[in-house]
Amino acid sequence: MIALNNISARTFSRLGQRGAIFGIAACEAAKEDSKFILLTADLAQLSGMDRFVGMFPEQFVNAGIAEQNMLGMTAGLSVEGYHPVASTYATFLSMRGCEQMRHYFGYMHLKAVLIGSGAGFSQGYSGNTHYTIEDLSIVRAIPNLIVLSPADAGAAVLLFCEALKSDSAVYMRLTGGLNSPIIYKEDRQFRIGGSVKLREGPDVAILVTGTVVDSALKAAEILGNDGISASVTDIYSIKPIDKQRILEIASSSKALFTVEEHSTIGGLGGAVSEVLAKNGNMPKLVRLGIRDNFDLAGSYESLIRQNRLTPELIAQDIRKNI
């Protein structure tokens, strides 16, 4: 049983989301379940799977650089009663493997956990072939697919445990790198379809997902110094989304802002827009995220800055749009 506390939160943070899942949580799952199988498309070392491979070589499959084949193997293992978890970079999983995800896990409703790692700009100088700015738009349109986006490494581990219990296929979007910011320092119940309100504030509401939750909290502090009180809510379940929480927040806020390390088209901002569109008298919604263009390759920090996702620039854009 994995518990989240001050000590484990720091350990998970150092490993990052993918390291915490594959280096710790997957090993615990394999100990308890002989039918647990971990698959990757030639990314074992880069994903922090070395410990798992050493401990459970019979429960590990490296499909090579063949993401579509990996998903076919995953589907076959699911049909045969195994409990597969398949992972590669989010850009390759969501785009190269889109048809397989749609047919095997959406249409055929097979059970598996599909983990897209290195999402957003975390691949840095690898460039636009490796940046993942569209995956939420793609995967949340697939019927019968649950979509999760944890805020930190501790939340990633707990959501992974929830995903293993699900009767439906789950896509997990992992952002950030090593030494990721800590949001959660104690155990809590994460549920599919849930969210967590991290900060209260009656003026404006910030709805955020992924590791930029940390930046949104810091932006709220900056706004507070200017006399603007902002609530911050971690929308870790993108599909199903917490409609009730969003409507409650909307009913008591003067303006809503979504923040995501993803395109402003079709991701969290799109999902929240769809909820609001079905209800009248909703406040203004502004979507903050990655611009609708391809950026030049660069460091993670420079790409985040270019897309105005630093705490200071988030606060600046919220001020400008109130």
C-alpha positions as CSV (number, residue, x, y, z in Angstrom):
1,M,0.0,0.0,0.0
2,I,1.5,3.4,-1.0
3,A,0.9,6.2,1.4
4,L,1.5,9.9,0.6
5,N,3.1,11.9,3.4
6,N,5.9,14.5,3.7
7,I,8.7,11.9,3.2
8,S,7.1,10.0,0.3
9,A,6.0,13.3,-1.4
10,R,9.7,14.4,-1.4
11,T,10.8,11.1,-2.8
12,F,8.2,11.1,-5.5
13,S,9.1,14.8,-6.3
14,R,12.7,13.9,-6.9
15,L,11.8,11.1,-9.3
16,G,9.2,13.2,-11.2
17,Q,5.8,11.8,-12.3
18,R,7.1,9.1,-14.6
19,G,9.9,8.0,-12.2
20,A,7.5,7.8,-9.3
21,I,5.0,5.7,-11.2
22,F,7.4,3.3,-13.0
23,G,10.1,3.2,-10.3
24,I,7.8,2.7,-7.3
25,A,4.1,2.4,-7.9
26,A,4.4,-0.1,-10.8
27,C,6.8,-2.3,-8.7
28,E,4.2,-2.4,-5.9
29,A,1.5,-3.3,-8.3
30,A,3.5,-6.1,-9.8
31,K,4.3,-7.5,-6.3
32,E,0.5,-7.8,-5.6
33,D,-0.7,-8.8,-9.1
34,S,1.1,-11.5,-11.1
35,K,-1.0,-10.5,-14.1
36,F,0.3,-6.9,-14.1
37,I,2.3,-6.3,-17.3
38,L,4.3,-3.2,-18.1
39,L,5.0,-2.4,-21.8
40,T,7.0,0.4,-23.3
41,A,8.2,1.5,-26.8
42,D,11.9,1.5,-26.2
43,L,11.7,4.0,-23.4
44,A,12.5,1.9,-20.3
45,Q,15.6,3.8,-19.2
46,L,14.3,7.2,-20.1
47,S,11.1,6.5,-18.2
48,G,12.7,5.3,-15.0
49,M,11.7,1.7,-15.5
50,D,15.2,0.2,-14.7
51,R,14.1,-0.9,-11.2
52,F,11.0,-2.6,-12.5
53,V,12.8,-4.4,-15.3
54,G,15.4,-5.7,-12.7
55,M,12.7,-6.9,-10.3
56,F,10.1,-8.2,-12.7
57,P,11.6,-9.1,-16.0
58,E,8.8,-11.6,-16.7
59,Q,6.2,-8.9,-16.4
60,F,7.9,-6.5,-18.7
61,V,7.7,-6.1,-22.5
62,N,9.8,-3.8,-24.7
63,A,8.0,-3.4,-28.0
64,G,10.8,-1.4,-29.5
65,I,10.1,1.9,-31.4
66,A,6.7,0.5,-32.6
67,E,4.0,2.3,-30.7
68,Q,1.1,0.9,-32.7
69,N,2.4,-2.6,-32.2
70,M,2.8,-1.9,-28.5
71,L,-0.9,-1.0,-28.3
72,G,-1.8,-4.1,-30.2
73,M,0.1,-6.2,-27.7
74,T,-1.6,-4.3,-24.9
75,A,-5.0,-5.1,-26.3
76,G,-4.1,-8.8,-26.7
77,L,-2.9,-9.0,-23.2
78,S,-6.1,-7.4,-21.9
79,V,-8.2,-9.9,-23.9
80,E,-6.3,-12.7,-22.3
81,G,-7.0,-11.5,-18.8
82,Y,-3.8,-9.7,-18.0
83,H,-3.7,-6.1,-16.5
84,P,-1.5,-4.2,-18.9
85,V,0.0,-0.7,-18.5
86,A,1.6,0.7,-21.7
87,S,3.7,3.9,-21.9
88,T,5.7,6.0,-24.3
89,Y,6.0,9.7,-24.9
90,A,2.6,11.4,-25.0
91,T,3.1,12.7,-28.5
92,F,3.7,9.2,-29.9
93,L,1.0,7.5,-27.8
94,S,-1.8,10.0,-28.7
95,M,-0.9,10.6,-32.3
96,R,0.9,7.6,-33.8
97,G,-1.2,5.3,-31.7
98,C,-4.5,7.2,-32.0
99,E,-6.3,4.7,-34.3
100,Q,-5.3,1.8,-32.0
101,M,-6.4,3.7,-28.9
102,R,-9.7,4.4,-30.6
103,H,-10.4,0.9,-31.8
104,Y,-9.0,-1.3,-29.1
105,F,-9.8,0.7,-26.0
106,G,-12.6,3.0,-27.1
107,Y,-14.7,0.9,-29.5
108,M,-13.8,-2.5,-28.1
109,H,-13.8,-1.2,-24.5
110,L,-10.7,-3.2,-23.5
111,K,-9.2,-2.3,-20.1
112,A,-5.7,-0.9,-19.9
113,V,-3.8,2.0,-18.4
114,L,-2.1,4.1,-21.2
115,I,0.5,6.6,-19.9
116,G,1.7,9.4,-22.1
117,S,4.9,10.8,-20.5
118,G,6.8,13.9,-21.2
119,A,3.7,15.9,-22.2
120,G,3.7,19.6,-22.8
121,F,7.2,21.1,-23.2
122,S,9.2,18.8,-20.9
123,Q,11.1,17.3,-23.8
124,G,12.9,20.7,-24.2
125,Y,15.4,20.8,-27.0
126,S,14.0,17.7,-28.7
127,G,11.6,20.1,-30.5
128,N,8.1,20.0,-31.9
129,T,8.2,16.3,-32.9
130,H,8.4,15.6,-29.1
131,Y,6.3,18.4,-27.6
132,T,2.8,17.3,-26.8
133,I,0.4,20.2,-27.0
134,E,-2.6,18.4,-28.6
135,D,-3.0,15.1,-26.7
136,L,-5.9,16.1,-24.5
137,S,-7.8,17.4,-27.6
138,I,-7.3,14.0,-29.3
139,V,-7.9,11.5,-26.5
140,R,-10.8,13.1,-24.7
141,A,-12.8,12.8,-28.0
142,I,-12.5,9.0,-27.9
143,P,-15.6,7.4,-26.3
144,N,-15.1,5.2,-23.3
145,L,-11.6,6.6,-22.5
146,I,-10.9,8.2,-19.1
147,V,-8.4,11.0,-19.1
148,L,-6.3,12.0,-16.1
149,S,-3.7,14.8,-15.7
150,P,-2.0,14.9,-12.2
151,A,-0.6,18.0,-10.7
152,D,2.5,16.5,-9.1
153,A,4.3,13.2,-8.7
154,G,2.4,12.2,-5.5
155,A,-0.9,12.7,-7.2
156,A,0.4,10.8,-10.2
157,V,1.1,7.7,-8.0
158,L,-2.4,7.9,-6.3
159,L,-4.2,8.4,-9.6
160,F,-2.2,5.5,-11.1
161,C,-3.5,3.3,-8.3
162,E,-7.1,4.5,-9.1
163,A,-6.6,3.9,-12.8
164,L,-5.6,0.3,-12.1
165,K,-9.0,-0.3,-10.4
166,S,-11.0,1.2,-13.3
167,D,-13.2,-1.0,-15.6
168,S,-12.5,1.3,-18.5
169,A,-9.3,2.2,-20.3
170,V,-7.4,5.2,-18.8
171,Y,-5.1,7.7,-20.5
172,M,-2.7,9.4,-18.0
173,R,-1.0,12.6,-19.1
174,L,2.4,13.1,-17.3
175,T,4.0,16.5,-17.3
176,G,7.1,18.0,-15.7
177,G,10.5,16.4,-15.1
178,L,12.7,15.5,-12.1
179,N,12.3,17.5,-8.9
180,S,8.8,18.5,-9.7
181,P,7.0,20.9,-7.4
182,I,5.1,19.3,-4.6
183,I,1.4,20.2,-4.3
184,Y,0.1,17.3,-2.1
185,K,2.0,16.4,1.1
186,E,-0.6,14.0,2.6
187,D,-2.9,11.2,1.6
188,R,-6.2,12.2,0.0
189,Q,-8.8,10.4,-2.0
190,F,-8.4,11.1,-5.7
191,R,-11.3,9.8,-7.7
192,I,-12.1,9.6,-11.4
193,G,-14.3,12.5,-12.2
194,G,-13.0,14.6,-9.2
195,S,-11.1,17.8,-8.6
196,V,-9.5,19.5,-5.6
197,K,-10.0,23.2,-4.6
198,L,-6.6,24.2,-3.3
199,R,-7.2,27.9,-2.6
200,E,-10.3,29.9,-1.8
201,G,-11.0,33.3,-3.4
202,P,-14.2,35.2,-4.2
203,D,-13.0,37.4,-7.0
204,V,-11.7,35.2,-9.8
205,A,-11.3,31.4,-10.2
206,I,-8.4,29.6,-11.8
207,L,-9.0,26.1,-13.0
208,V,-5.7,24.4,-13.8
209,T,-4.3,20.9,-14.7
210,G,-0.9,19.3,-14.7
211,T,2.3,20.6,-13.1
212,V,1.4,24.2,-13.9
213,V,-0.8,23.9,-10.9
214,D,2.2,25.2,-9.0
215,S,2.5,28.2,-11.2
216,A,-1.2,28.9,-10.8
217,L,-0.9,28.9,-7.0
218,K,2.0,31.3,-7.2
219,A,0.1,33.5,-9.6
220,A,-2.8,33.6,-7.1
221,E,-0.4,34.8,-4.4
222,I,0.8,37.6,-6.7
223,L,-2.8,38.6,-7.4
224,G,-3.5,38.6,-3.7
225,N,-0.8,41.1,-3.1
226,D,-2.6,43.4,-5.6
227,G,-5.9,43.0,-3.7
228,I,-7.4,40.4,-6.1
229,S,-8.6,37.2,-4.4
230,A,-8.3,34.1,-6.6
231,S,-9.4,30.6,-6.0
232,V,-7.3,27.8,-7.5
233,T,-8.8,24.3,-8.4
234,D,-6.8,21.3,-9.6
235,I,-8.9,19.7,-12.4
236,Y,-6.9,16.4,-12.4
237,S,-9.8,14.5,-14.1
238,I,-10.3,15.8,-17.6
239,K,-12.8,13.2,-18.6
240,P,-15.1,12.7,-16.9
241,I,-14.8,16.3,-15.7
242,D,-16.1,17.6,-12.4
243,K,-19.1,19.5,-13.8
244,Q,-20.7,20.1,-10.4
245,R,-17.5,21.7,-9.0
246,I,-17.1,23.9,-12.1
247,L,-20.7,25.2,-12.0
248,E,-20.4,25.9,-8.2
249,I,-17.2,27.9,-8.8
250,A,-18.7,29.7,-11.8
251,S,-21.8,30.7,-9.8
252,S,-19.6,32.5,-7.2
253,S,-16.8,34.0,-9.3
254,K,-16.6,37.2,-11.3
255,A,-14.4,35.6,-14.0
256,L,-13.0,32.1,-14.8
257,F,-9.5,31.3,-16.1
258,T,-8.2,28.0,-17.3
259,V,-4.5,27.4,-17.2
260,E,-2.8,24.4,-19.0
261,E,0.5,23.3,-20.5
262,H,-1.5,22.3,-23.6
263,S,-3.1,24.1,-26.6
264,T,-5.9,26.5,-25.6
265,I,-7.9,24.6,-28.3
266,G,-9.6,21.4,-27.1
267,G,-7.9,20.8,-23.8
268,L,-9.0,21.8,-20.3
269,G,-10.2,25.2,-21.6
270,G,-12.4,23.5,-24.2
271,A,-13.8,21.0,-21.7
272,V,-14.7,23.8,-19.2
273,S,-16.3,25.8,-22.1
274,E,-18.5,22.8,-22.9
275,V,-19.7,22.7,-19.3
276,L,-20.5,26.4,-19.2
277,A,-22.2,26.4,-22.6
278,K,-25.0,24.2,-21.3
279,N,-25.8,26.6,-18.5
280,G,-27.0,30.2,-18.7
281,N,-25.7,33.3,-16.9
282,M,-22.1,32.1,-16.7
283,P,-19.2,34.5,-16.0
284,K,-16.5,35.3,-18.6
285,L,-14.0,32.5,-19.3
286,V,-10.4,33.2,-20.5
287,R,-8.3,30.2,-21.6
288,L,-4.5,30.5,-20.9
289,G,-2.2,28.0,-22.3
290,I,0.0,27.2,-25.3
291,R,-0.5,29.4,-28.3
292,D,-1.9,28.1,-31.6
293,N,1.5,27.7,-33.3
294,F,4.7,25.7,-33.2
295,D,7.5,27.1,-31.1
296,L,11.2,26.9,-31.9
297,A,13.0,24.3,-29.9
298,G,14.4,25.6,-26.6
299,S,14.7,25.0,-22.9
300,Y,11.6,24.1,-20.9
301,E,11.8,27.4,-19.0
302,S,12.0,29.5,-22.2
303,L,9.1,27.7,-23.8
304,I,7.0,28.2,-20.7
305,R,7.9,31.9,-20.7
306,Q,7.1,32.3,-24.4
307,N,3.6,30.9,-23.8
308,R,3.1,33.1,-20.8
309,L,2.8,30.3,-18.3
310,T,5.1,31.6,-15.6
311,P,3.4,32.8,-12.4
312,E,4.1,36.4,-13.1
313,L,2.7,36.3,-16.7
314,I,-0.3,34.3,-15.6
315,A,-1.1,36.9,-13.0
316,Q,-0.5,39.6,-15.6
317,D,-2.9,38.1,-18.1
318,I,-5.6,37.6,-15.4
319,R,-5.3,41.2,-14.3
320,K,-5.6,42.3,-18.0
321,N,-8.8,40.2,-18.5
322,I,-10.7,40.9,-15.3
